[in-house]
Amino acid sequence: MTTSHWLRQHQFTTHDITTDILIVGGGYVGLSTAYWITELNPELKITVIDRSFCGAGASGRNAGFLTMGSASFYKGLTLEWGVDKAKQVFHFAAESLELVHQHILKSSPEIKFDRTSSMTLFKSEQNHLKWQNNLFDPNEFNFKWKETSGLPTSLQNKFFGGYEALPEYKINPIPLLASLKKRLENRKVQIIENSSVFQLTPDGATTEVNSVKAKKVVLALNGYFPQFHSSFSGAIVPRRAQMLAIEIEEEFDCPSLYYDPAERVYWRKTQDKVLVVGGKRLLDEAGETGDFEKISPIVQKGLEEYARQELGLNFKVINRWSGTMGFTEHELPFIGRLEAPLEAYMIGGFSGHGMGLGFRSGKEMAEVTLGMKSESFYDQFKKPQFKL
Ligand SMILES: Cc1cc2nc3c(=O)[nH]c(=O)nc-3n(C[C@H](O)[C@H](O)[C@H](O)COP(=O)(O)OP(=O)(O)OC[C@H]3O[C@@H](n4cnc5c(N)ncnc54)[C@H](O)[C@@H]3O)c2cc1C
């Protein structure tokens, strides 16, 4: 980003801000980081700035699956990093879900969540054999195989069986973000929306209308990292994901979160007759790269066909939308220090899995930022090496 000569000369009435730690980006990850910093050191003055509003990015646009694992299949993780590290990644995610349950969900009656399971479904025995070893080690985690007779009645004639993982959470992400935001405000965290940070300086950062004096800065920018600074280009790739909401005509019993790995589709119910379906981005992989929201007719058609043909549903489309994810090559996030004009950190690159991993990752970022840890959990995979 840039600012014009005229804007720079103009004396805005907006006051400059002084804070201990500035967090740039008010999505689930930035807010979780602020939550944990205030939890670990309530004395610090924390400011969160979002260029739009908290939840304007992927955090307010996702499917609301709070699930274990990572963006990569378990098998892929074991081949790349070995079994121990693959297990650590899964345990990290499970801990994230447990923490968000204990700290936020349990004590927020306004968040209507389901403590439920996810089911990874297979159409046929061959399909199962092809995928089962890719997904997880059933002996290690709480995954249970369910034959077709153990599936909800609506799915029995459609799927051969599936693996169930639990406990996981089905949520509406907006009340979750609102609850986090309210907790932060109660802790006197300053949250500034509609203000874009575009540059780090030796004593903080600048927005278009003021400067923020901060001792430390944390960037939580998801797919917008390369937009903020070219140093992130190529290492964090913005990819679009499409979602479709349909109102279904018949009863369709599906209480959990569902994933069909062969078709790369996931779905869940929101209200009684509303189903949210996502995935199929590989139908338009080249078109779905970019950091702005738009509908992909190809992907949306693929999602509709899946709901009609594979799930056998009759429906009316009630909404279509998209969101931006930040992908890394190794599909695991970067959490660590940056080379910058001041003490600065980054947390991002969740590769489409940030709702599952975000809360625990915010804790990791807080501990690193506060000097309680010299390395983050994710440094063992790849350390962030970015110079701003
Ligand atoms: C359609 C879709 C479905 C998904 N489904 C799931 C799911 O079911 N489960 C799951 O685990 N994950 C899911 N994800 C991924 C998940 O939503 C993200 O990983 C997660 O929300 C990332 O959170 P974040 O806070 O890092 O990013 P964001 O929510 O994108 O927040 C980044 C924030 O930075 C702000 N910003 C950007 N530039 C600036 C700037 N210069 N100055 C100030 N602010 C700035 C933006 O306004 C934005 O609010 C999905 C993603 C999409 C798009």
The ligand as a Tripos MOL2 file, in Angstrom:
@<TRIPOS>MOLECULE
LIG
   53    58     1     0     0
SMALL
NO_CHARGES

@<TRIPOS>ATOM
      1 C1        -14.6030  -19.9960    2.2620 C.3       1 LIG1
      2 C2        -13.6740  -20.3900    3.3630 C.ar      1 LIG1
      3 C3        -14.0030  -21.4780    4.1830 C.ar      1 LIG1
      4 C4        -13.1570  -21.8380    5.2280 C.ar      1 LIG1
      5 N1        -13.5620  -22.8220    6.0870 N.ar      1 LIG1
      6 C5        -12.7860  -23.1250    7.1600 C.ar      1 LIG1
      7 C6        -13.2290  -24.0330    8.1430 C.ar      1 LIG1
      8 O1        -14.3700  -24.5170    8.0870 O.2       1 LIG1
      9 N2        -12.3890  -24.3840    9.1450 N.ar      1 LIG1
     10 C7        -11.1400  -23.8110    9.2480 C.ar      1 LIG1
     11 O2        -10.3900  -24.1840   10.1660 O.2       1 LIG1
     12 N3        -10.7400  -22.8670    8.3890 N.ar      1 LIG1
     13 C8        -11.5260  -22.4900    7.3720 C.ar      1 LIG1
     14 N4        -11.1170  -21.5350    6.4930 N.ar      1 LIG1
     15 C9         -9.8620  -20.8360    6.7510 C.3       1 LIG1
     16 C10       -10.0210  -19.8600    7.9180 C.3       1 LIG1
     17 O3        -11.1960  -19.0830    7.7450 O.3       1 LIG1
     18 C11        -8.7860  -18.9540    7.9780 C.3       1 LIG1
     19 O4         -7.6150  -19.7600    8.0610 O.3       1 LIG1
     20 C12        -8.8240  -18.0560    9.2030 C.3       1 LIG1
     21 O5        -10.0310  -17.3340    9.2610 O.3       1 LIG1
     22 C13        -7.6210  -17.1070    9.1600 C.3       1 LIG1
     23 O6         -7.8100  -16.1260   10.1680 O.3       1 LIG1
     24 P1         -6.9470  -14.8060   10.1080 P.3       1 LIG1
     25 O7         -7.3210  -13.9900   11.2810 O.co2     1 LIG1
     26 O8         -5.5170  -15.1680    9.9230 O.co2     1 LIG1
     27 O9         -7.3730  -14.1310    8.7300 O.3       1 LIG1
     28 P2         -8.5300  -13.0990    8.3110 P.3       1 LIG1
     29 O10        -9.8100  -13.4160    8.9360 O.co2     1 LIG1
     30 O11        -8.4910  -13.0160    6.8320 O.co2     1 LIG1
     31 O12        -8.0300  -11.7430    8.9530 O.3       1 LIG1
     32 C14        -7.0520  -10.9210    8.3720 C.3       1 LIG1
     33 C15        -7.5030   -9.5040    8.6380 C.3       1 LIG1
     34 O13        -6.4640   -8.6000    8.2500 O.3       1 LIG1
     35 C16        -7.0850   -7.4060    7.8380 C.3       1 LIG1
     36 N5         -6.0960   -6.6530    7.0820 N.ar      1 LIG1
     37 C17        -5.5230   -6.9820    5.9000 C.ar      1 LIG1
     38 N6         -4.6230   -6.0570    5.5350 N.ar      1 LIG1
     39 C18        -4.6160   -5.1190    6.5210 C.ar      1 LIG1
     40 C19        -3.8880   -3.9110    6.7300 C.ar      1 LIG1
     41 N7         -2.9730   -3.4940    5.8560 N.pl3     1 LIG1
     42 N8         -4.1300   -3.1810    7.8490 N.ar      1 LIG1
     43 C20        -5.0570   -3.6060    8.7590 C.ar      1 LIG1
     44 N9         -5.7630   -4.7430    8.6000 N.ar      1 LIG1
     45 C21        -5.5370   -5.4960    7.5090 C.ar      1 LIG1
     46 C22        -8.2810   -7.8810    7.0210 C.3       1 LIG1
     47 O14        -9.2730   -6.8760    6.9360 O.3       1 LIG1
     48 C23        -8.7320   -9.1040    7.8200 C.3       1 LIG1
     49 O15        -9.8090   -8.8020    8.6970 O.3       1 LIG1
     50 C24       -11.9380  -21.1430    5.4260 C.ar      1 LIG1
     51 C25       -11.6070  -20.0790    4.6140 C.ar      1 LIG1
     52 C26       -12.4600  -19.6870    3.6020 C.ar      1 LIG1
     53 C27       -12.1040  -18.5160    2.7420 C.3       1 LIG1
@<TRIPOS>BOND
     1     1     2 1
     2     2     3 ar
     3     2    52 ar
     4     3     4 ar
     5     4     5 ar
     6     4    50 ar
     7     5     6 ar
     8     6     7 ar
     9     6    13 1
    10     7     8 2
    11     7     9 ar
    12     9    10 ar
    13    10    11 2
    14    10    12 ar
    15    12    13 ar
    16    13    14 ar
    17    14    15 1
    18    14    50 ar
    19    15    16 1
    20    16    17 1
    21    16    18 1
    22    18    19 1
    23    18    20 1
    24    20    21 1
    25    20    22 1
    26    22    23 1
    27    23    24 1
    28    24    25 2
    29    24    26 1
    30    24    27 1
    31    27    28 1
    32    28    29 2
    33    28    30 1
    34    28    31 1
    35    31    32 1
    36    32    33 1
    37    33    34 1
    38    33    48 1
    39    34    35 1
    40    35    36 1
    41    35    46 1
    42    36    37 ar
    43    36    45 ar
    44    37    38 ar
    45    38    39 ar
    46    39    40 ar
    47    39    45 ar
    48    40    41 1
    49    40    42 ar
    50    42    43 ar
    51    43    44 ar
    52    44    45 ar
    53    46    47 1
    54    46    48 1
    55    48    49 1
    56    50    51 ar
    57    51    52 ar
    58    52    53 1
@<TRIPOS>SUBSTRUCTURE
     1 LIG1         1 GROUP 0 **** ****
